[in-house]
């Protein structure tokens, strides 16, 4: 008996895959038309079910504007459409959009056309032929995933579990099969990775990779914030082991190579709870009655050499992270708080810029050198401030002189066009378990400004010195750059502040800075000062690291870099190495490799800032949760088509007054007026208005506060 050969089955494709194949085929043959049979033949799709899917795909593409039908009933690519690559922006509250440098507008993408693309993914999108005012598109290909891991709360039932993501940009719960739960339990805060996402499935399938602790527990929530932004909260063992091998003792041969400042009065000024001291100031009166002021920076690169696991870890992290209750250091504490930290009464290696200055703060000469110091005093800002204000204390004379010099430098900087942004910094009083008992604002005084001005002077001097060393042949370097303000945002700011009687110039660089400084200075005692400063900062470009120097607009410096904090910023370590090599006559470092490193450090800085803000927001919500039903004065800090945000004046906590809660009228968002306006009674709530609110809700999971407006009778 002869067995019949089984007919070989063709490869199985789902509806979405066939549609993408048809799109690709039409794109590859843009000037030809085909009927559905020709498409099936070209794609080698056999079988009735596949022919039906091809026919449906062609009909769908025609309805969407991606293809068009000829008079003879065949189909061809609609050239009115286009393919572009960009980054998806996703939010639970609004439709997704595509941001791309290839096009000057946002492309709207409906949820049905995302095809499993997630927030910040780089995708290829087809833009439909434009039929309405807003262009729409469909994701054809996910080029690169932005995230592989997601943080949230695990909800476990008898036969399955789901991860409910913390991020509002992740609109899908992640299905976790029982075999992938591991040691996690119901209501744990966990990290999961997506393992698969079938084309027709609504939810991705994932696996738990780390358990952070019970949701709501302080450490678990802080670790969750770090994990959400893909930031580490522990060091690998091999990194810690290498750090422990670094000796405290300084070799005598190394001391001989350096300028010795151990007999010169030197001190540090830092926050009272600081442990990583990466800058110190020395001061000495010279025989010619000038002042020698040294800015000594921890010589981290003496201990952290390229190619080591320590250096790789520092580069990967790129920055220290400052959450409300902790510092997540860039380098292990053995280095950041020990070997490299400029602790008092200990010999320490530094890289320094030493200035000779007169009483008018003119820099008469300077030099850059490796030094060794022994700090005489570890001062908190409060200690230094008291000496400045009273003129009393061991270092009072030196502190008053340094403050005088710093204030002259500050005044000159503003005269040259530097912008006076002094945003208030939110701080918390915390119990041992992390529970917030109070919120306050950190105030910057003369002691803070003293350190700031001398650090700015050192950074600026190093950047300018590279210009001197580059004469004849440019040397690649790491600059801290800040571009000009966005003209549209500046116009927006100008329109807003007119209601308070201010005029912001939008043309001349010097006039813009002067008008902003005048406005900020005049508004310093006004309730809306913080709002004006926030909006002013938002009108500015972000400062980044780059080898392509365009100057620093906000500081009004033609050349600027970061040299003064190598314990907590990797770009400063890069600057130290480049500076040392160039001082020794080395050739220029490869520009592109350096630029790639700058991009990485800029990206990590933004992640760290976002994590810091998230930790502040979490603690603000936790603090206000104990004040449910209480009333506070506030100022409208934002208006949208779903409500208005109000910032509480006494503690900076921000919450939402939703439009649905305003039941006395039907309110409409007016973007031009930056207000919501009642349709019938024309009552207006505008950005910057003072209002009174009541705390109505505090959602720790979403880090959101809900307020209700207390209306005047």
C-alpha positions as CSV (number, residue, x, y, z in Angstrom):
1,X,0.0,0.0,0.0
2,X,1.4,3.3,-1.1
3,X,1.0,6.1,1.3
4,X,-0.2,9.4,-0.1
5,X,2.1,12.3,0.5
6,X,0.7,14.9,2.7
7,X,0.1,18.2,1.0
8,X,2.6,20.7,2.3
9,X,0.8,23.6,4.1
10,X,1.8,27.1,3.1
11,X,3.1,29.5,5.8
12,X,0.4,31.0,8.0
13,X,-0.1,34.8,8.1
14,X,-2.5,36.9,10.1
15,X,-4.5,39.8,8.8
16,X,-2.0,42.4,10.0
17,X,1.0,40.7,8.5
18,X,-0.7,40.3,5.1
19,X,-1.7,44.0,5.1
20,X,1.9,45.0,5.8
21,X,3.1,42.7,3.0
22,X,0.7,44.4,0.6
23,X,1.8,47.8,1.6
24,X,5.5,46.9,1.1
25,X,4.7,45.4,-2.3
26,X,2.9,48.5,-3.5
27,X,5.7,50.7,-2.1
28,X,8.2,48.6,-4.1
29,X,6.2,49.1,-7.3
30,X,5.0,52.7,-6.9
31,X,4.2,53.3,-10.6
32,X,2.3,50.1,-11.4
33,X,-1.2,48.9,-10.7
34,X,-2.3,45.4,-9.7
35,X,-5.5,43.5,-9.1
36,X,-5.8,41.3,-6.0
37,X,-5.0,38.1,-7.9
38,X,-1.7,39.7,-9.3
39,X,-0.8,40.7,-5.7
40,X,-1.5,37.2,-4.4
41,X,0.7,35.7,-7.1
42,X,3.5,38.2,-6.6
43,X,3.5,37.5,-2.8
44,X,3.0,33.7,-3.4
45,X,-0.1,33.7,-1.2
46,X,-2.2,30.8,-2.1
47,X,-5.5,29.5,-0.6
48,X,-8.9,31.1,-0.4
49,X,-8.4,32.5,3.1
50,X,-5.3,34.4,2.1
51,X,-6.9,35.8,-1.1
52,X,-9.8,37.1,1.0
53,X,-7.3,38.8,3.3
54,X,-5.4,40.4,0.4
55,X,-8.6,41.7,-1.1
56,X,-9.7,43.1,2.3
57,X,-6.3,44.7,2.8
58,X,-6.5,46.4,-0.6
59,X,-10.0,47.7,0.3
60,X,-8.8,48.9,3.7
61,X,-5.8,50.7,2.2
62,X,-8.0,52.4,-0.3
63,X,-10.4,53.6,2.4
64,X,-7.5,54.8,4.5
65,X,-5.9,56.7,1.5
66,X,-2.8,54.6,1.3
67,X,-3.8,53.1,-2.0
68,X,-6.2,54.1,-4.8
69,X,-8.3,52.1,-7.3
70,X,-7.9,52.7,-11.0
71,X,-10.8,52.7,-13.5
72,X,-10.0,49.1,-14.4
73,X,-10.4,48.0,-10.9
74,X,-6.8,47.4,-10.0
75,X,-4.9,49.1,-7.2
76,X,-1.7,51.2,-6.9
77,X,0.1,53.2,-4.3
78,X,-1.4,56.6,-3.5
79,X,1.5,58.9,-3.9
80,X,-0.3,61.5,-1.8
81,X,0.8,59.5,1.1
82,X,4.3,59.2,2.5
83,X,6.5,57.0,4.8
84,X,8.4,58.7,7.6
85,X,10.3,57.5,10.7
86,X,9.8,59.1,14.0
87,X,9.2,58.7,17.7
88,X,5.8,57.8,19.2
89,X,4.4,59.9,22.0
90,X,1.7,58.0,23.9
91,X,-0.6,59.0,26.8
92,X,-3.7,57.3,28.2
93,X,-5.7,60.6,28.0
94,X,-4.9,61.6,24.4
95,X,-4.4,60.0,20.9
96,X,-0.9,59.0,20.1
97,X,1.3,61.3,18.0
98,X,4.4,60.9,15.9
99,X,7.3,63.3,16.3
100,X,9.7,63.3,13.4
101,X,12.5,65.6,12.1
102,X,11.3,64.7,8.6
103,X,8.1,66.7,8.9
104,X,7.1,69.9,10.7
105,X,3.8,68.8,12.2
106,X,2.6,66.1,14.6
107,X,1.0,63.1,13.0
108,X,-2.0,61.7,14.8
109,X,-2.2,57.9,15.2
110,X,-5.3,56.1,16.5
111,X,-5.0,53.3,18.9
112,X,-6.1,50.8,16.3
113,X,-3.2,51.9,14.0
114,X,-0.5,51.8,16.6
115,X,0.1,48.0,15.9
116,X,1.7,47.5,19.4
117,X,4.0,50.6,19.2
118,X,4.6,52.1,22.7
119,X,5.7,55.4,24.1
120,X,9.1,56.7,22.7
121,X,9.4,53.7,20.3
122,X,11.1,54.6,17.0
123,X,8.7,53.6,14.3
124,X,8.1,53.7,10.5
125,X,4.7,55.3,9.8
126,X,2.6,55.7,6.6
127,X,0.9,59.1,6.5
128,X,-2.5,58.9,4.9
129,X,-3.5,61.2,2.1
130,X,-4.5,64.3,4.0
131,X,-8.3,64.6,4.1
132,X,-8.8,66.7,7.2
133,X,-6.9,69.5,8.9
134,X,-4.9,66.9,11.0
135,X,-2.7,64.4,9.2
136,X,-3.1,60.8,10.4
137,X,-0.9,57.7,10.0
138,X,-0.5,54.1,10.7
139,X,2.6,52.3,12.2
140,X,4.0,50.0,9.6
141,X,7.1,48.9,11.5
142,X,8.6,49.2,15.0
143,X,12.2,50.1,14.3
144,X,13.4,50.2,17.9
145,X,11.8,49.7,21.2
146,X,12.4,52.4,23.7
147,X,11.8,50.2,26.7
148,X,12.0,46.5,27.5
149,X,11.1,46.6,31.2
150,X,8.0,48.1,32.9
151,X,7.2,48.9,36.5
152,X,3.9,48.5,38.2
153,X,1.7,46.7,40.7
154,X,1.1,43.0,40.3
155,X,-2.5,41.8,40.6
156,X,-2.8,38.0,41.1
157,X,-5.9,35.9,40.6
158,X,-6.2,32.1,40.7
159,X,-5.2,31.3,37.2
160,X,-3.4,34.4,35.9
161,X,-1.9,37.8,36.9
162,X,-1.6,41.3,35.4
163,X,1.0,44.0,35.9
164,X,-0.7,47.4,36.1
165,X,1.9,49.8,34.9
166,X,2.8,53.0,36.9
167,X,3.5,55.0,33.8
168,X,0.6,56.9,32.2
169,X,2.4,56.5,28.9
170,X,1.9,52.7,29.1
171,X,-1.8,52.2,28.3
172,X,-1.8,48.3,28.3
173,X,-1.7,46.0,31.3
174,X,0.8,43.2,30.9
175,X,-0.5,39.6,31.2
176,X,1.7,37.5,33.4
177,X,1.3,33.7,33.1
178,X,1.5,31.7,36.4
179,X,4.9,30.2,35.4
180,X,6.3,33.7,35.0
181,X,5.3,35.2,38.3
182,X,8.2,33.8,40.3
183,X,8.4,34.9,43.9
184,X,6.1,37.9,43.4
185,X,2.9,38.2,45.4
186,X,-0.4,40.1,45.0
187,X,0.1,43.9,45.4
188,X,3.8,43.7,45.0
189,X,5.6,46.5,43.2
190,X,7.5,44.7,40.5
191,X,9.5,45.0,37.3
192,X,8.4,43.0,34.2
193,X,9.7,42.5,30.8
194,X,7.6,41.8,27.7
195,X,8.4,38.4,26.2
196,X,5.8,38.3,23.4
197,X,2.9,40.2,21.9
198,X,0.8,38.2,19.4
199,X,-0.4,40.3,16.6
200,X,-4.1,39.9,17.4
201,X,-3.7,40.1,21.2
202,X,-4.7,43.3,23.0
203,X,-2.2,42.9,25.9
204,X,1.4,41.9,25.8
205,X,2.7,38.8,27.7
206,X,5.4,39.3,30.2
207,X,7.6,37.9,32.9
208,X,8.5,39.2,36.4
209,X,12.2,40.0,36.6
210,X,12.4,41.8,39.9
211,X,10.4,42.2,43.0
212,X,10.8,45.7,44.6
213,X,8.6,45.2,47.6
214,X,5.0,45.9,48.7
215,X,3.3,48.8,46.9
216,X,3.2,51.9,49.1
217,X,6.3,50.9,51.1
218,X,8.8,53.8,50.9
219,X,11.9,52.0,49.7
220,X,9.9,50.0,47.1
221,X,8.4,53.2,45.7
222,X,11.7,54.9,45.5
223,X,13.3,51.9,43.7
224,X,10.2,51.7,41.5
225,X,10.8,55.3,40.4
226,X,14.4,54.5,39.5
227,X,13.4,51.3,37.7
228,X,10.7,53.2,35.7
229,X,13.4,55.5,34.2
230,X,15.8,52.5,33.8
231,X,18.1,53.9,36.4
232,X,20.1,51.6,38.7
233,X,19.8,51.5,42.5
234,X,22.7,49.1,43.3
235,X,26.2,48.5,42.1
236,X,27.4,45.2,40.5
237,X,29.7,43.2,42.9
238,X,32.6,43.5,40.5
239,X,32.4,47.3,40.6
240,X,32.3,47.4,44.4
241,X,35.2,45.0,44.6
242,X,37.4,47.2,42.3
243,X,36.4,50.3,44.3
244,X,37.5,48.6,47.6
245,X,40.9,47.8,46.2
246,X,41.7,51.6,45.8
247,X,44.1,52.6,48.6
248,X,43.5,55.7,50.8
249,X,47.2,56.4,51.0
250,X,48.8,58.8,48.5
251,X,52.1,57.8,47.1
252,X,55.0,60.2,47.8
253,X,56.0,60.2,44.1
254,X,52.5,61.5,43.2
255,X,52.7,64.3,45.7
256,X,56.0,65.5,44.1
257,X,54.3,66.0,40.8
258,X,51.7,68.4,42.2
259,X,51.5,72.0,43.5
260,X,51.2,71.7,47.3
261,X,48.4,73.7,48.9
262,X,48.4,71.9,52.2
263,X,49.6,75.0,54.0
264,X,47.1,77.4,52.3
265,X,43.8,78.1,54.0
266,X,41.3,75.8,52.3
267,X,37.7,74.8,53.0
268,X,34.5,73.3,51.6
269,X,31.0,74.7,51.7
270,X,28.2,72.2,51.1
271,X,24.7,71.3,52.2
272,X,24.6,70.2,55.9
273,X,23.8,66.6,54.9
274,X,26.3,66.3,52.1
275,X,28.9,63.5,52.1
276,X,30.5,63.9,48.7
277,X,32.7,67.0,48.7
278,X,34.0,67.5,45.2
279,X,35.1,71.2,45.4
280,X,37.1,73.3,47.8
281,X,38.2,76.9,47.9
282,X,41.6,78.2,48.9
283,X,42.4,81.8,49.6
284,X,45.6,83.7,50.3
285,X,46.6,87.3,50.4
286,X,49.6,88.0,48.1
287,X,52.4,90.4,48.8
288,X,51.1,92.7,46.1
289,X,47.8,92.9,48.0
290,X,46.0,90.8,45.4
291,X,44.1,87.7,46.2
292,X,45.0,84.1,45.2
293,X,41.8,82.1,45.0
294,X,42.0,78.4,44.1
295,X,39.1,76.3,43.0
296,X,40.2,72.8,43.8
297,X,38.2,69.9,42.3
298,X,38.5,66.2,43.4
299,X,40.9,64.4,41.0
300,X,38.6,61.5,40.3
301,X,40.3,60.5,37.1
302,X,43.5,59.8,39.0
303,X,41.6,56.8,40.6
304,X,39.2,55.9,37.8
305,X,41.0,55.0,34.7
306,X,39.6,54.3,31.2
307,X,38.7,50.7,30.4
308,X,38.1,49.6,34.0
309,X,34.7,48.4,35.2
310,X,34.6,51.4,37.5
311,X,34.9,53.7,34.5
312,X,32.3,51.8,32.5
313,X,29.8,51.9,35.3
314,X,30.4,55.6,35.8
315,X,29.8,56.2,32.1
316,X,26.7,54.0,32.0
317,X,25.2,56.0,34.9
318,X,26.6,59.3,33.7
319,X,25.3,61.2,36.8
320,X,24.4,60.9,40.4
321,X,20.6,60.9,41.1
322,X,19.1,63.0,43.9
323,X,15.8,61.6,45.1
324,X,13.9,63.2,48.0
325,X,15.5,60.9,50.6
326,X,18.7,59.6,49.1
327,X,21.6,60.0,46.7
328,X,22.1,57.3,44.1
329,X,25.8,58.0,43.4
330,X,27.5,57.7,40.0
331,X,30.5,56.0,41.7
332,X,30.6,53.7,44.7
333,X,30.6,55.4,48.1
334,X,34.1,54.1,48.6
335,X,35.1,56.8,46.1
336,X,32.3,59.4,46.2
337,X,32.2,59.7,50.0
338,X,35.7,58.4,50.8
339,X,38.8,58.4,48.7
340,X,37.8,61.2,46.3
341,X,35.7,63.3,48.7
342,X,37.6,66.4,50.0
343,X,37.0,65.7,53.6
344,X,38.6,67.9,56.3
345,X,42.0,67.2,57.7
346,X,42.9,64.6,55.0
347,X,45.4,64.9,52.2
348,X,43.4,64.9,48.9
349,X,44.4,65.0,45.2
350,X,42.8,67.7,43.1
351,X,42.7,69.3,39.7
352,X,42.6,73.1,40.2
353,X,42.2,76.5,38.6
354,X,44.1,79.1,40.6
355,X,43.3,82.8,40.1
356,X,45.1,86.0,41.0
357,X,42.4,88.7,41.5
358,X,42.3,92.3,42.7
359,X,39.7,93.8,45.0
360,X,37.4,94.5,42.0
361,X,37.3,90.8,41.1
362,X,39.4,91.3,37.9
363,X,41.2,88.1,37.0
364,X,44.8,89.3,36.4
365,X,46.2,85.8,35.7
366,X,45.4,82.2,36.3
367,X,46.9,78.7,35.9
368,X,45.6,75.2,35.8
369,X,47.4,72.5,37.6
370,X,47.2,69.2,39.6
371,X,47.3,70.0,43.3
372,X,47.3,68.4,46.7
373,X,45.2,70.0,49.5
374,X,44.3,69.4,53.1
375,X,40.9,71.1,53.8
376,X,41.0,73.0,57.1
377,X,37.2,73.2,57.5
378,X,34.0,71.5,56.4
379,X,31.4,74.2,56.4
380,X,27.6,74.0,55.8
381,X,26.0,76.8,53.8
382,X,24.4,78.0,57.0
383,X,27.8,78.3,58.7
384,X,29.2,80.4,55.8
385,X,26.1,82.5,55.6
386,X,26.3,83.4,59.3
387,X,29.9,84.6,58.9
388,X,28.9,86.7,55.9
389,X,26.0,88.3,57.7
390,X,27.7,88.8,61.1
391,X,31.4,89.2,60.2
392,X,32.2,86.9,63.1
393,X,33.9,83.5,63.2
394,X,37.3,81.9,62.4
395,X,37.0,82.4,58.7
396,X,34.9,85.6,58.8
397,X,37.5,87.9,57.1
398,X,38.1,85.4,54.2
399,X,34.4,84.6,53.8
400,X,33.4,88.3,53.6
401,X,36.2,88.9,51.0
402,X,35.2,85.9,48.9
403,X,31.6,87.0,49.1
404,X,32.5,90.5,48.0
405,X,34.4,89.1,45.0
406,X,31.5,86.7,44.2
407,X,28.9,89.5,44.2
408,X,31.0,91.6,41.8
409,X,31.3,88.6,39.5
410,X,27.6,88.0,39.7
411,X,26.7,91.6,39.0
412,X,29.1,91.6,36.0
413,X,27.6,88.4,34.7
414,X,24.1,89.8,34.7
415,X,25.3,93.0,33.1
416,X,26.8,90.8,30.2
417,X,23.4,89.2,29.6
418,X,23.2,86.2,32.1
419,X,19.6,85.4,33.1
420,X,18.7,85.3,36.8
421,X,16.8,82.1,37.1
422,X,16.4,81.2,40.8
423,X,13.7,78.6,40.9
424,X,12.6,77.5,44.4
425,X,13.7,74.0,45.4
426,X,11.2,71.8,47.2
427,X,12.5,69.9,50.2
428,X,10.8,67.5,52.7
429,X,11.0,66.7,56.4
430,X,10.9,62.9,56.6
431,X,10.5,60.4,59.3
432,X,12.8,57.4,59.5
433,X,10.3,55.3,57.5
434,X,10.2,58.0,54.7
435,X,6.8,59.5,55.7
436,X,6.8,63.2,54.9
437,X,5.9,65.5,57.9
438,X,6.5,68.8,56.2
439,X,7.4,70.6,52.9
440,X,9.6,73.6,52.7
441,X,11.5,75.7,50.1
442,X,15.2,75.8,50.0
443,X,16.4,79.4,49.8
444,X,19.6,80.4,48.0
445,X,21.6,83.0,49.9
446,X,25.0,84.7,49.5
447,X,26.9,81.6,50.6
448,X,25.3,79.5,47.8
449,X,26.0,82.3,45.4
450,X,29.6,82.5,46.5
451,X,30.2,78.8,45.6
452,X,28.1,79.2,42.4
453,X,30.1,82.2,41.1
454,X,33.6,80.6,41.7
455,X,32.4,77.3,40.1
456,X,31.1,79.2,37.1
457,X,34.4,81.1,36.8
458,X,36.4,77.9,36.9
459,X,34.2,76.2,34.3
460,X,34.3,79.2,32.0
461,X,38.1,79.6,32.4
462,X,38.7,75.9,31.5
463,X,36.5,76.2,28.4
464,X,38.3,79.3,27.3
465,X,41.7,77.8,28.0
466,X,40.9,75.0,25.5
467,X,40.3,77.7,22.9
468,X,43.8,79.0,23.6
469,X,45.3,75.5,23.4
470,X,43.4,75.0,20.1
471,X,45.1,77.9,18.3
472,X,46.2,76.6,14.9
473,X,44.4,73.2,15.3
474,X,41.0,72.7,16.9
475,X,40.9,70.2,19.7
476,X,37.6,68.3,20.3
477,X,36.2,69.1,23.7
478,X,33.1,68.7,25.9
479,X,31.1,71.9,26.1
480,X,28.0,72.6,28.1
481,X,25.9,74.4,25.5
482,X,22.5,76.3,25.7
483,X,20.7,77.4,22.6
484,X,18.7,80.5,22.0
485,X,15.0,80.5,23.2
486,X,12.3,79.0,21.1
487,X,10.7,82.1,19.4
488,X,7.2,80.7,19.6
489,X,7.5,79.9,23.3
490,X,9.0,83.3,23.9
491,X,6.1,85.0,22.2
492,X,3.8,82.9,24.3
493,X,5.5,84.0,27.5
494,X,5.4,87.6,26.3
495,X,1.7,87.5,25.8
496,X,1.1,85.9,29.2
497,X,3.2,88.3,31.3
498,X,1.5,91.4,29.8
499,X,-1.4,90.8,32.1
500,X,0.9,91.5,35.0
501,X,2.2,94.6,33.4
502,X,5.6,93.2,32.2
503,X,7.2,93.5,28.7
504,X,9.4,90.7,27.5
505,X,11.5,91.5,24.5
506,X,11.6,88.8,21.8
507,X,14.2,90.0,19.3
508,X,17.6,91.2,20.6
509,X,19.6,88.7,22.7
510,X,20.7,91.4,25.2
511,X,17.2,92.9,25.5
512,X,15.6,89.5,26.1
513,X,17.9,88.8,29.0
514,X,17.5,92.3,30.5
515,X,13.7,92.2,30.2
516,X,13.6,88.7,31.8
517,X,15.9,89.8,34.7
518,X,13.9,93.0,35.3
519,X,10.6,91.0,35.3
520,X,11.9,88.3,37.7
521,X,13.5,90.8,40.0
522,X,10.3,92.9,40.1
523,X,8.1,89.8,40.8
524,X,10.3,88.4,43.6
525,X,7.7,89.2,46.3
526,X,4.6,88.5,44.1
527,X,2.6,85.3,44.4
528,X,3.0,84.6,40.8
529,X,6.9,84.8,40.8
530,X,7.4,81.1,40.7
531,X,5.0,80.6,37.8
532,X,6.7,83.4,35.8
533,X,10.1,81.7,36.4
534,X,8.8,78.3,35.4
535,X,7.3,79.6,32.2
536,X,10.5,81.6,31.5
537,X,12.5,78.4,31.9
538,X,10.1,76.5,29.6
539,X,10.6,79.1,26.9
540,X,14.4,78.3,26.9
541,X,16.1,75.4,25.2
542,X,17.5,72.6,27.3
543,X,21.2,72.8,28.2
544,X,23.1,69.8,26.9
545,X,26.7,68.4,26.4
546,X,28.2,68.7,22.9
547,X,31.5,68.9,21.1
548,X,30.0,71.6,18.8
549,X,30.2,74.8,20.8
550,X,27.4,77.4,20.3
551,X,27.9,79.1,23.7
552,X,25.7,79.1,26.7
553,X,22.7,81.5,26.2
554,X,21.4,81.5,29.7
555,X,24.8,82.3,31.2
556,X,25.8,84.6,28.3
557,X,29.1,82.8,28.0
558,X,30.8,82.1,24.6
559,X,32.6,79.2,26.1
560,X,31.5,77.0,29.0
561,X,32.0,73.5,30.2
562,X,31.5,71.3,33.3
563,X,34.7,70.8,35.2
564,X,33.8,71.2,38.9
565,X,31.8,68.0,39.8
566,X,33.5,64.8,38.6
567,X,32.3,62.8,41.6
568,X,28.7,63.2,40.4
569,X,28.9,64.0,36.6
570,X,30.7,61.8,34.0
571,X,31.1,64.8,31.6
572,X,33.3,66.4,34.2
573,X,35.5,63.3,34.2
574,X,35.7,63.6,30.4
575,X,36.7,67.2,30.7
576,X,39.5,66.4,33.3
577,X,41.0,63.7,31.0
578,X,40.9,65.9,27.9
579,X,42.3,68.9,29.7
580,X,45.1,66.9,31.2
581,X,46.0,65.3,27.8
582,X,45.9,68.7,25.9
583,X,48.0,70.4,28.6
584,X,50.6,67.7,27.9
585,X,50.4,68.4,24.2
586,X,48.3,65.5,23.1
587,X,46.5,65.4,19.7
588,X,42.8,66.0,19.4
589,X,40.4,63.2,20.6
590,X,38.1,61.8,17.8
591,X,35.2,64.2,17.6
592,X,32.4,61.7,16.7
593,X,33.2,59.3,19.5
594,X,33.2,62.2,22.0
595,X,29.9,63.5,20.6
596,X,28.3,60.1,21.1
597,X,29.4,60.2,24.7
598,X,28.0,63.7,25.1
599,X,24.6,62.5,23.7
600,X,24.5,59.6,26.2
601,X,25.4,61.9,29.1
602,X,22.7,64.4,28.1
603,X,20.1,61.6,27.8
604,X,21.0,60.2,31.2
605,X,20.9,63.7,32.8
606,X,17.3,64.1,31.6
607,X,16.3,60.7,33.0
608,X,17.8,61.6,36.3
609,X,15.9,64.9,36.4
610,X,12.7,63.1,35.5
611,X,13.3,60.6,38.3
612,X,14.0,63.3,40.8
613,X,10.8,65.1,39.9
614,X,8.8,61.9,40.2
615,X,10.1,61.3,43.7
616,X,9.1,64.9,44.7
617,X,5.7,64.4,43.2
618,X,5.2,61.1,45.0
619,X,6.1,62.7,48.4
620,X,3.9,65.7,47.7
621,X,0.9,63.4,47.1
622,X,1.8,61.4,50.1
623,X,2.0,64.5,52.2
624,X,-1.3,66.0,51.0
625,X,-3.1,62.7,51.5
626,X,-3.0,63.6,55.2
627,X,-4.7,66.9,54.5
628,X,-7.8,65.6,52.7
629,X,-10.7,68.1,52.9
630,X,-8.5,71.0,54.0
631,X,-8.4,74.3,52.1
632,X,-5.4,76.1,50.7
633,X,-4.6,79.2,48.7
634,X,-3.0,78.5,45.3
635,X,-2.2,79.9,41.9
636,X,-3.3,78.4,38.6
637,X,-0.1,76.9,37.1
638,X,-1.5,75.2,34.0
639,X,-4.7,75.1,31.9
640,X,-5.8,72.3,29.6
641,X,-8.9,71.0,27.8
642,X,-9.5,68.7,30.8
643,X,-9.1,71.2,33.6
644,X,-6.7,73.5,35.4
645,X,-3.7,72.8,37.5
646,X,-3.3,74.7,40.8
647,X,-0.1,75.0,42.8
648,X,-0.5,75.4,46.5
649,X,1.3,78.6,47.6
650,X,2.7,77.4,50.9
651,X,4.2,74.0,49.8
652,X,4.4,73.9,46.0
653,X,2.1,70.8,45.7
654,X,0.2,70.8,42.4
655,X,-3.2,69.2,41.7
656,X,-5.9,69.1,39.1
657,X,-9.3,70.9,39.2
658,X,-11.1,68.9,36.5
659,X,-13.7,70.6,34.3
660,X,-16.2,68.0,35.4
661,X,-15.9,69.3,39.0
662,X,-17.0,72.8,37.8
663,X,-20.7,72.3,37.7
664,X,-21.9,75.9,37.7
665,X,-21.4,76.2,33.9
666,X,-20.0,74.5,30.8
667,X,-16.4,75.5,30.6
668,X,-14.3,75.6,27.4
669,X,-10.5,75.7,27.2
670,X,-9.2,78.8,25.3
671,X,-5.6,78.1,24.3
672,X,-5.0,81.7,23.1
673,X,-6.2,83.2,26.5
674,X,-4.5,80.4,28.5
675,X,-7.8,80.1,30.4
676,X,-11.0,78.1,30.8
677,X,-14.1,80.1,30.2
678,X,-17.7,79.4,31.2
679,X,-19.9,79.2,28.1
680,X,-23.0,80.8,29.7
681,X,-21.7,83.2,32.4
682,X,-18.3,83.9,30.8
683,X,-16.5,83.3,34.1
684,X,-12.8,83.0,33.4
685,X,-10.0,81.1,35.2
686,X,-6.7,82.1,33.7
687,X,-3.1,81.0,34.1
688,X,-1.6,82.9,37.0
689,X,-5.0,83.6,38.8
690,X,-5.0,83.2,42.6
691,X,-7.7,80.7,43.7
692,X,-8.6,78.7,46.8
693,X,-8.9,75.0,46.7
694,X,-9.9,72.0,48.8
695,X,-8.0,68.7,48.6
696,X,-10.4,66.1,47.2
697,X,-8.2,63.2,46.2
698,X,-4.6,61.8,46.5
699,X,-3.7,58.9,44.2
700,X,-0.3,57.6,45.1
701,X,-0.3,55.0,42.3
702,X,-0.7,57.8,39.6
703,X,1.1,60.4,41.7
704,X,-1.9,62.7,41.2
705,X,-3.7,65.2,43.4
706,X,-7.3,66.2,42.8
707,X,-8.5,69.5,44.0
708,X,-11.9,71.2,44.1
709,X,-12.3,74.9,43.6
710,X,-13.7,76.9,46.5
711,X,-15.8,79.6,44.7
712,X,-16.5,83.0,46.1
713,X,-20.1,83.7,46.7
